[in-house]
Amino acid sequence: MQRIRSHEALDAEKQRHEYLLLKISASWCNPCQIYTPIIESVSA
């Protein structure tokens, strides 16, 4: 999994890959924390 911190980095990834899986989360969000391991396993 790679952190994308700018629009330019996102645009570069969109050029390199046909599909992207984006994970947007917050440390205080319980559902985000529950789904993090699932999303990380899919991204591998």
N, C-alpha and C positions, 0 to 999 in steps of 0.2 A: 504494500500500500504506500502511496506517495502523497505527501501533503502538497496541496496547490494553494498558494497564497496570493495569487494575482490573476487578473483577467488574461494577461499575456501567457502565463504558465498554463492556464486552462485551454487557451487557443492552441498552444503548442501541442498539448496532449490530444486535443481533438484532431489535429492534423496527423498525428502518429498512429492513432487507433480508430478502428471503425466504430467500436462501442466503448462507452465509459460507464462505470458504476460510481456514482458520487455518494459519499457518506457525509452528511451534515449533522453535527451533533453538538451538544453542550454538556459540560461536566455535571451540571445539576439536573439533567434530564434522565430520569430513571429508565424509560423505554429505550432511549438512546444507548444507555449503558448495557441494557439487556441484549440488544441486537448487535452490539459491536463485535463479539466473537463470531457470530454468524456471517456478518458482512466481511470480516477479515478472512474467514476461511473460503468464502466464495471468490474473493479477489485474488487469492493465491492460485 
